[in-house]
């Protein structure tokens, strides 16, 4: 599983785009877990690894002119 930050970094999309994909049903809602990290985020959303493939497919379709 990938946290939302990792997914954003690996796919090059913005957090707003990630949120839009979830809102539109392109990606399933993340599994929210409490972070063990002492960073700023106390809760992180986690996505299945397949989310990378789905985002890449959407990016490819957008390049082809699809909305």
C-alpha positions, -999 to 999 in steps of 0.1 A, spaced: 0 0 0 11 35 -7 3 66 13 -11 96 -5 22 115 -5 40 85 -21 13 82 -47 15 119 -56 53 118 -59 53 86 -80 26 97 -105 33 135 -106 -2 145 -99 -12 172 -74 -31 166 -42 -61 184 -57 -61 160 -87 -59 131 -63 -88 144 -43 -108 149 -76 -101 114 -87 -114 101 -54 -145 124 -56 -152 113 -92 -149 76 -83 -118 71 -105 -100 60 -74 -115 43 -44 -115 62 -11 -83 57 7 -79 37 39 -71 63 66 -46 53 92 -29 71 120 6 79 111 35 65 132 57 93 119 64 123 140 58 146 110 30 171 106 4 147 93 -13 127 120 -35 107 96 -26 95 61 -47 80 34 -34 47 19 -41 34 -16 -36 0 -31 -6 -3 -54 -29 -6 -84 -38 31 -80 -6 39 -99 -17 20 -129 -51 36 -128 -37 71 -126 -13 64 -155 -42 52 -176 -61 84 -169 -31 104 -178 -27 85 -211 -64 90 -219 -61 127 -213 -31 129 -237 -54 112 -263 -79 140 -258 -104 122 -237 -120 139 -207 
